[in-house]
Amino acid sequence: MKQPTDDHEAAIDAILRSRSSTRDEKIAELRRLAYDARETAVAAEEGMSGAGDDGPDLAAIQAALRRLGATDDPTHPAKH
């Protein structure tokens, strides 16, 4: 049975392998995933996690960004 993490890793890999996306488009998509990963982490810390899906792995997203010669966007959701 596939785990959510497998799906997220496959999504990251698909972004990196995409031939129809430019490098900048790939970076933008990975940064969106990084933002989502942070949002999910904040929600989980605040007891608002959903159906048990931990969301995309931030470390894996950041590694993918480094493969493209980019860094993670520093803007992320702040805890209230």
C-alpha positions as CSV (number, residue, x, y, z in Angstrom):
1,M,0.0,0.0,0.0
2,K,1.3,3.4,-0.9
3,Q,2.0,5.8,1.9
4,P,1.3,9.6,1.6
5,T,5.1,10.2,1.8
6,D,5.6,8.1,-1.3
7,D,3.1,10.3,-3.2
8,H,4.8,13.4,-2.0
9,E,8.2,12.1,-3.1
10,A,6.8,11.1,-6.4
11,A,5.3,14.7,-6.8
12,I,8.7,16.2,-6.1
13,D,10.4,13.9,-8.5
14,A,7.8,14.7,-11.2
15,I,8.5,18.4,-10.8
16,L,12.2,17.8,-11.2
17,R,11.8,15.6,-14.2
18,S,9.3,17.7,-16.0
19,R,10.4,18.6,-19.5
20,S,7.6,21.1,-20.1
21,S,8.5,23.3,-17.1
22,T,11.3,25.8,-17.0
23,R,13.8,25.8,-14.2
24,D,12.1,28.9,-12.8
25,E,8.6,27.2,-12.9
26,K,10.0,24.2,-11.1
27,I,11.5,26.4,-8.4
28,A,8.2,28.2,-8.0
29,E,6.3,25.0,-7.7
30,L,8.8,23.5,-5.1
31,R,8.6,26.8,-3.1
32,R,4.8,26.4,-3.1
33,L,5.2,22.9,-1.8
34,A,7.6,24.1,0.9
35,Y,5.1,26.7,2.0
36,D,2.4,24.0,2.2
37,A,4.7,21.8,4.2
38,R,5.2,24.6,6.7
39,E,1.5,25.3,6.9
40,T,0.8,21.7,7.6
41,A,3.5,21.6,10.3
42,V,2.0,24.7,12.0
43,A,-1.5,23.3,11.8
44,A,-0.3,20.0,13.3
45,E,1.5,21.8,16.2
46,E,-1.8,23.6,16.9
47,G,-3.8,20.4,16.9
48,M,-5.5,21.0,13.6
49,S,-4.0,18.2,11.6
50,G,-6.4,16.5,9.1
51,A,-6.7,13.0,8.1
52,G,-3.3,11.9,9.1
53,D,-1.4,13.1,6.0
54,D,1.8,14.8,7.2
55,G,2.1,16.6,3.9
56,P,5.2,17.0,1.9
57,D,8.6,16.5,3.6
58,L,10.2,20.0,3.8
59,A,13.8,18.5,3.8
60,A,13.1,16.6,0.6
61,I,11.7,19.8,-1.0
62,Q,14.7,21.8,0.1
63,A,17.0,19.2,-1.3
64,A,15.2,19.3,-4.7
65,L,15.5,23.1,-4.7
66,R,19.3,22.8,-4.1
67,R,19.5,20.4,-7.0
68,L,18.1,23.2,-9.1
69,G,20.6,25.7,-7.6
70,A,18.0,27.5,-5.6
71,T,17.1,28.0,-2.0
72,D,13.9,27.9,-0.1
73,D,11.9,31.1,-0.1
74,P,12.3,32.5,3.4
75,T,8.7,33.6,3.8
76,H,6.6,31.1,5.7
77,P,3.6,31.1,7.9
78,A,4.2,32.5,11.4
79,K,2.7,30.9,14.5
80,H,0.1,33.1,16.2
